[in-house]
Amino acid sequence: MNDLRSKLKISEEALKAINDFLLDKDNLIINDLFKIIDKYGGVEGINKKAEEARKLDNLIQQLEKKNPSYVKDLDWLIEQRDKQVFISIPEYRRKILGDKVDEMNFDDTFAVTLELSACQYFPFFIDIIKRAIDHKLLVPRRIIRVRKMKEQEEDGDLLAMAAAMQIIGASYVETLDTKGTAPGPDGLPVNVHLGGPETITGYFGGVGQPNDFALKWVDEYLYYYTNYGIKQVLNVNLGTVLIGYFIHKLGINNEFKISVYLGNDNPYACLWTLMTAKLFAREDGTSPLIGFNLANSVNNETIELSAYIRKSFGFEDVVRLEHHIVETWKSIVRQPYDRRDELIELAKKVKNVSAKHEGGNIEVEQKREHPSDILEYFLSKEEISKAGLWEVFRINHLDRLDAVNTTAGALTENGLTFLAAKNLHKLK
């Protein structure tokens, strides 16, 4: 058996061939990437621009010009945070457990990150905050966004959400417009053979960014990185994942989350993803792969084996394994879909996992006149208004918050811990 295993060793010759290819000064695909990096000022210039753009004062100053009413909302949010009106973690535990909490010890070793996806509009985020205050609920530590970038750049949502995440102490992910659905940010079709949200089915084969669109993706990323400090974006294609690794190794401080749409649905697919991350990690062991969303079809065994691979490569504290606990009611999975029981078992032994809530609780969603639908992520703001869907979308967002808190309650009842917005919910 050992003789057989030894045949899997990667030879020095194979590694040399890869390095020779990457380091060849005439390598066209690498040189094309370098041209885009030069366009934005080189590695050091890019990072400096992003750091400056990300400063809260600078975000708010830009927002004053785009949408002053949002600045008032942010001022209100800061006031609520500083007044400590949000429920503390000990108070939340007592709310769930009553006096039983005095008999329990909570260990944060396997704390689950509470995640809400997607939070599309800043006004809906403010509604989420108000609901959390009024009903003593938790605001999640991580928020995913899938709104059109150019559209939210124009109305101020992009700036407002970037500032709000700093204020509440949460990480967040944006989804670039170069993602497979037509048209792309330049108005041209990303995939000439498909149009509209139905292109989503192509994601599972990794064909969301054909031909030169991988380079357009990094061009778009560096635009938002240098102008707004947007650090984490969704990644849906094998080519753009590799480019993400490349630019990080070159020195750009980018981060990304691999989408469920990439289709990592077994331990060997996860090995491929994490092995490539290891090959192109920096000398200090860091990788831009911050969130790794496996497919909805994975069971706990696959997640545990993926965690085993992750730990073997030194990524346990670097790469968060993200798992859908509930999904939108329509257009992605067979319902009912509820993975909380599996999460409880997982949270006892796997570190750095997030519980992602894409929809509301099953008992709520199935009774809604307009339940959540993932294809509606791709509608423009104008289309939503014309269709009269603004209020139902707002309700869908609040349902997601309730689902997050149902999960937090289940974890607490089982003596397990979670991570909520760190600037809002005090630990003591």
C-alpha positions in Angstrom: 0.0 0.0 0.0 2.8 2.4 0.8 4.4 1.7 -2.5 1.1 2.6 -4.2 0.7 5.7 -2.1 4.2 6.9 -3.1 3.2 7.1 -6.7 1.0 10.2 -5.8 4.0 12.3 -4.9 4.3 15.3 -7.1 7.7 15.2 -8.8 10.2 18.0 -8.7 10.1 17.9 -12.5 6.3 18.6 -12.5 6.7 21.5 -10.0 9.5 22.9 -12.1 7.4 22.8 -15.2 4.7 24.8 -13.5 7.1 27.3 -12.1 8.9 27.6 -15.5 5.5 28.3 -17.1 4.5 31.0 -14.6 7.8 32.7 -14.6 8.3 32.8 -18.3 8.5 36.5 -19.3 6.7 35.8 -22.5 3.7 34.1 -20.8 0.7 35.8 -22.4 -1.9 34.9 -19.8 0.2 36.2 -16.9 1.3 39.3 -18.8 -2.3 40.2 -19.5 -2.9 40.1 -15.8 0.1 42.3 -15.1 -1.3 44.9 -17.5 -4.4 45.2 -15.4 -2.4 45.5 -12.2 -0.3 48.3 -13.8 -3.5 50.0 -15.0 -4.5 50.6 -11.3 -1.1 51.7 -10.1 0.9 48.5 -9.3 0.6 46.4 -6.2 1.7 49.0 -3.7 -0.4 51.7 -5.2 -3.4 49.5 -5.4 -3.2 48.6 -1.7 -2.6 52.2 -0.6 -5.6 53.4 -2.6 -7.8 50.7 -1.1 -6.7 51.5 2.5 -7.5 55.1 2.0 -10.8 54.5 0.3 -11.9 52.1 3.1 -11.5 54.6 5.9 -14.9 55.3 7.4 -14.6 59.1 7.2 -13.8 58.9 3.5 -16.8 56.6 2.8 -19.1 58.9 4.6 -17.7 61.9 2.9 -18.4 60.3 -0.5 -21.9 59.3 0.7 -22.7 62.9 1.6 -22.6 63.6 -2.1 -24.4 60.5 -3.2 -27.2 60.2 -0.7 -27.2 62.4 2.4 -30.2 60.7 3.9 -28.1 57.5 4.3 -25.5 59.5 6.3 -28.3 60.3 8.8 -29.1 56.6 9.0 -25.4 55.8 9.7 -25.3 58.5 12.4 -28.3 56.9 14.0 -26.7 53.5 13.8 -23.5 54.8 15.5 -25.7 56.4 18.2 -27.5 53.1 18.9 -24.2 51.2 18.9 -22.7 53.7 21.4 -25.7 53.6 23.6 -25.4 49.8 23.7 -29.1 49.3 23.0 -28.4 45.9 21.5 -28.9 42.7 23.5 -25.6 41.4 25.0 -24.5 37.8 24.5 -25.2 36.9 28.2 -28.6 38.5 28.0 -29.4 36.6 24.8 -28.4 33.3 26.5 -30.6 34.0 29.5 -33.5 34.9 27.1 -33.1 31.5 25.5 -32.3 29.4 28.5 -33.7 31.2 31.5 -32.0 30.3 34.9 -30.6 27.2 33.3 -27.9 29.4 31.8 -26.2 29.7 35.3 -25.4 26.0 35.1 -23.7 26.1 31.7 -20.3 26.8 30.4 -19.8 28.1 26.9 -16.7 27.4 25.0 -16.0 29.6 21.9 -13.5 27.1 20.4 -16.1 26.0 17.8 -18.1 29.2 17.7 -20.3 29.3 14.5 -20.4 32.6 12.5 -23.9 33.8 12.0 -24.4 34.7 8.4 -27.2 36.4 6.4 -27.5 36.2 2.7 -28.4 38.2 0.8 -28.9 41.7 2.2 -29.6 43.6 -1.0 -30.5 47.2 0.0 -29.3 49.5 2.7 -32.8 50.5 3.8 -33.6 46.9 4.4 -30.4 46.6 6.5 -31.6 49.5 8.6 -35.0 47.7 9.0 -33.0 44.6 10.2 -31.2 46.8 12.8 -34.5 48.2 14.0 -36.1 44.8 14.3 -33.0 43.5 16.2 -33.4 46.4 18.7 -37.1 46.1 19.1 -37.2 42.3 19.5 -33.9 41.8 21.3 -32.4 39.8 18.3 -28.9 39.2 17.2 -27.4 41.0 14.1 -25.2 38.5 12.2 -21.4 38.7 12.0 -21.3 38.2 8.3 -23.4 39.5 5.4 -23.4 38.5 1.8 -24.6 40.9 -0.9 -25.7 40.1 -4.5 -26.9 43.4 -5.8 -25.8 45.0 -9.1 -22.6 46.9 -8.4 -23.0 49.8 -10.8 -26.6 50.3 -9.7 -25.7 50.5 -6.0 -22.7 52.6 -6.7 -25.1 55.2 -8.2 -27.7 55.3 -5.4 -25.2 55.2 -2.5 -26.0 51.7 -1.2 -22.4 50.5 -1.9 -20.9 53.2 0.2 -23.6 53.0 3.0 -23.2 49.2 3.4 -19.4 49.4 3.4 -19.6 52.0 6.2 -22.3 50.2 8.1 -20.3 46.9 8.2 -17.4 48.8 9.9 -19.8 50.4 12.3 -21.4 47.1 13.5 -18.2 45.0 13.3 -19.2 42.5 10.5 -17.5 41.1 7.5 -19.3 41.3 4.2 -19.0 40.1 0.6 -20.0 41.9 -2.6 -20.8 40.2 -5.9 -19.3 41.8 -9.0 -21.3 42.4 -12.1 -19.0 40.1 -14.2 -20.6 37.0 -12.9 -22.2 35.2 -15.8 -25.6 36.9 -16.1 -26.1 39.2 -19.0 -25.1 41.9 -19.5 -21.8 42.6 -17.8 -20.7 45.9 -16.3 -19.8 47.1 -19.8 -23.2 46.4 -21.2 -22.0 43.4 -23.3 -23.3 39.8 -22.8 -21.0 37.8 -20.5 -22.0 34.6 -22.2 -23.1 35.0 -25.8 -25.1 31.8 -25.8 -27.3 32.6 -22.8 -29.1 35.6 -21.4 -30.6 36.7 -18.1 -30.7 34.8 -14.8 -31.1 31.4 -16.6 -27.3 31.6 -17.1 -27.2 30.6 -13.4 -27.5 27.0 -14.5 -24.2 27.4 -16.2 -22.4 28.2 -13.0 -22.4 24.6 -11.9 -20.1 23.8 -14.8 -17.9 26.8 -14.1 -18.9 28.6 -17.4 -20.0 31.8 -15.9 -17.1 33.9 -17.1 -15.9 32.6 -20.5 -13.0 33.7 -22.7 -11.7 37.1 -21.6 -14.2 37.7 -18.8 -11.8 36.4 -16.2 -9.6 39.4 -16.8 -12.7 41.7 -16.9 -13.6 40.2 -13.5 -10.2 41.2 -11.9 -10.4 44.6 -13.7 -13.8 45.2 -12.1 -12.6 44.0 -8.7 -9.6 46.4 -8.7 -11.9 49.2 -9.6 -14.1 48.7 -6.5 -11.1 47.8 -4.4 -9.2 51.0 -5.1 -12.2 53.3 -5.2 -14.3 52.0 -2.3 -12.0 49.6 -0.4 -14.2 46.7 -1.2 -12.1 43.7 -0.1 -14.2 40.6 -0.2 -16.1 39.5 -3.3 -17.9 36.4 -4.4 -16.1 34.0 -6.7 -18.0 31.7 -9.0 -15.5 30.5 -11.6 -12.4 28.3 -11.5 -10.4 30.8 -13.5 -11.2 33.8 -11.3 -10.4 31.7 -8.2 -7.0 31.1 -9.6 -6.5 34.8 -10.5 -7.6 35.6 -7.0 -4.8 33.4 -5.7 -2.3 35.0 -8.1 -3.0 38.6 -7.2 -2.8 37.9 -3.5 0.5 36.1 -3.9 1.7 39.1 -5.9 1.0 41.3 -2.9 -2.5 42.7 -3.4 -4.5 42.3 -0.1 -7.6 40.9 -1.8 -10.0 38.4 -0.3 -12.8 36.3 -1.8 -15.5 33.8 -0.9 -16.1 30.8 -3.2 -19.8 30.6 -4.1 -22.1 27.6 -3.7 -22.5 27.9 -7.4 -19.0 26.7 -8.0 -20.2 23.2 -7.1 -17.7 21.9 -4.6 -19.8 18.9 -3.6 -17.3 16.2 -2.5 -14.0 16.0 -0.5 -12.0 15.6 -3.7 -13.4 18.8 -5.2 -12.6 20.5 -1.9 -9.1 19.0 -2.0 -8.5 20.6 -5.5 -9.7 24.0 -4.2 -7.7 23.9 -1.0 -4.6 22.4 -2.7 -4.5 25.2 -5.2 -4.9 27.7 -2.3 -1.9 26.1 -0.6 0.3 26.1 -3.7 -0.3 29.9 -4.1 -0.4 30.9 -0.4 2.0 33.6 0.7 5.1 32.8 2.7 3.2 33.6 5.9 0.6 31.0 5.0 -2.2 33.4 4.3 -4.6 32.9 1.4 -7.2 35.2 -0.1 -9.7 32.4 0.2 -11.6 33.6 3.3 -15.0 31.9 2.8 -15.5 28.5 1.2 -19.2 27.7 0.5 -19.7 24.1 -0.4 -22.6 22.9 -2.4 -26.0 22.5 -0.8 -25.8 18.7 -1.4 -22.9 18.1 0.9 -23.5 16.1 4.1 -21.6 16.4 7.4 -19.1 13.8 6.5 -18.0 15.8 3.4 -17.7 19.0 5.5 -15.7 17.2 8.2 -13.4 15.7 5.5 -13.0 19.2 4.0 -12.1 20.5 7.5 -9.5 17.7 7.7 -8.0 18.8 4.4 -8.1 22.5 5.5 -6.3 21.7 8.8 -3.6 19.7 7.0 -2.8 22.7 4.8 -2.7 25.1 7.8 -5.9 26.9 6.8 -8.1 26.2 9.8 -8.1 29.8 11.0 -7.9 31.3 7.5 -10.6 29.6 5.5 -14.2 29.6 6.8 -16.4 26.7 5.7 -19.7 28.2 4.9 -22.9 26.1 5.0 -26.4 26.9 4.0 -28.8 26.2 6.9 -31.9 27.5 5.1 -32.3 28.5 1.5 -34.6 30.7 -0.6 -37.9 29.0 -0.9 -37.8 29.0 -4.7 -35.4 28.3 -7.6 -32.4 26.6 -6.0 -33.2 23.5 -3.8 -36.1 21.1 -3.1 -38.0 22.3 -0.1 -38.2 21.8 2.8 -34.5 22.5 3.3 -33.4 22.9 6.9 -29.9 21.8 8.1 -30.0 23.0 11.7 -29.8 19.5 13.2 -26.8 18.7 11.2 -25.2 22.0 12.1 -25.6 21.2 15.8 -23.6 18.1 15.4 -21.0 19.8 13.2 -20.6 22.7 15.6 -19.4 20.3 18.3 -16.2 19.3 16.4 -15.5 21.5 13.4 -13.9 25.0 13.8 -14.5 28.1 11.8 -17.8 27.3 10.2 -20.5 29.8 9.3 -24.3 29.2 9.3 -25.6 30.9 6.2 -29.3 31.9 6.0 -30.5 32.6 2.5 -34.2 32.3 3.3 -36.6 32.4 6.2 -37.7 29.5 8.4 -39.7 26.9 6.6 -42.9 27.4 8.5 -42.8 31.1 7.6 -41.7 30.8 4.0 -44.3 28.3 3.0 -47.1 30.6 4.2 -45.8 33.8 2.5 -47.8 35.1 -0.4 -44.5 35.9 -1.9 -41.7 33.7 -0.5 -38.1 34.3 -1.2 -36.7 33.4 -4.7 -33.0 33.4 -5.6 -33.7 34.5 -9.2 -35.0 37.8 -7.9 -31.5 38.7 -6.8 -30.8 39.6 -10.4 -33.7 42.1 -10.8 -32.8 45.7 -11.0 -34.2 48.2 -8.5 -36.4 49.7 -11.2 -37.8 46.3 -12.0 -38.5 45.6 -8.4 -40.4 48.9 -8.0 -42.4 48.5 -11.2 -43.4 45.0 -10.1 -44.5 46.3 -6.7 -42.2 43.9 -4.9 -40.4 46.4 -2.6 -42.4 45.6 0.5 -42.4 41.8 0.0 -38.6 41.9 -0.5 -38.3 43.9 2.8 -40.3 41.2 4.5 -38.1 38.5 3.0 -35.0 40.2 4.5 -36.6 40.3 8.0 -37.5 36.6 7.7 -33.8 35.9 7.1 -32.9 37.8 10.3 -35.5 35.7 12.2 -34.0 32.5 10.7 -30.5 33.6 11.9 -31.9 34.0 15.4 -33.6 30.6 15.3 -30.3 29.0 14.6 -28.5 31.0 17.3 -31.2 29.9 19.7 -30.7 26.2 18.7 -27.0 26.5 19.2 -27.5 28.1 22.6 -29.9 25.4 23.7 -27.2 22.8 22.9 -24.5 24.7 24.8 -22.8 25.9 21.7 -21.6 29.3 20.8 -21.9 31.7 17.8 -20.4 34.9 16.5 -22.7 37.9 16.1 -21.9 41.5 15.0 -19.0 42.2 17.4 -19.5 45.9 17.9 -23.2 45.5 18.8 -23.4 42.5 21.1 -21.2 42.7 24.1 -19.6 39.5 25.3 -20.0 40.5 29.0 
